[in-house]
Amino acid sequence: MPEKGRQVNKNRDRNRTLPLFARLILGGVFVYASFVKILHPASFAEAVYRYQIFPDIFINLTAVVLPWLEFFLGIFLVLGLWMPGSVILSNILLVSFLGASIFNVSRGLDISCGCFSTGAVESSLDIWTILRDMFFLAMAVFLLYATFFSKDKTKIF
């Protein structure tokens, strides 16, 4: 009997490790992506403008609010705070980022991503950007499942 108990504990530890790993990675990515944008909002506003998605009136607002949203969302994910809201918001943001990337790649626009820097030195939007965003979205969807649909609700904290 003690062997079965150890196996259950080992599975429970494994079930807690994957969500923890996913939220630490996503949280770190969001925090890292926010730094340059927070420090250089005018440059980030240019990156947002190049996407040609938002009306001009929303460019500056997006350039100021989005990096802070990314920063606090990343902190909440790393610390495990307000997980239901953090997980839903991270999924919404990542779907939006992925959609904007696919939209501009399909239009043939040769613009920089604006994901981790605001300058033109960052590589252009391409299939690798889309694959990277899909990987991050997969982790966010996994966290969504772990937060709302998993039997062991304590495992992501």
Steps between C-alpha positions, in 0.01 A plus 500: 500500500771756576630461141161604359498807727841607370383459141196722565723768657741478207215549251361790706844668499528452124149644456608811692831544321371547145255782579762669718754476218248637247398797713863586587599491131199704386534743788867549425429556132235762576726685747799484264292621204367796697829662607614669179144600413452665840831685470439614140127551444549724194702232321243238594224728368680495163508119511126490578434746217690283249255216563231716335226345713394770747353839413755777559313621808574171682871468412642702791253356750597148393871584517465622858250249643605172334855484642375561855230240450767253385720589797233452768360192329849349501548581869161346585584183307842464663358556849185295438269792581143525372558199279157472336510860378870486418458184295198632309674831427822329387299284259319805362826691452679208337210431262502871410876503444484184291207634298676831432815317391314263267296790360809705414699206365207413273486864382869484416601789725871497577495641853681414819306310762534753781475207741826529692641828372372815338775560245528393142787265590254234606428244232199534275177317557535154351398140553743468794327786681168327444634164622648665810168667576320169446735337753423771757129468427520122550647558847225753576229257387658232719481741795139573411425129518695458825323798656141432400460137397751299702378286790789615724446878522792550737763384257571829323574701812 
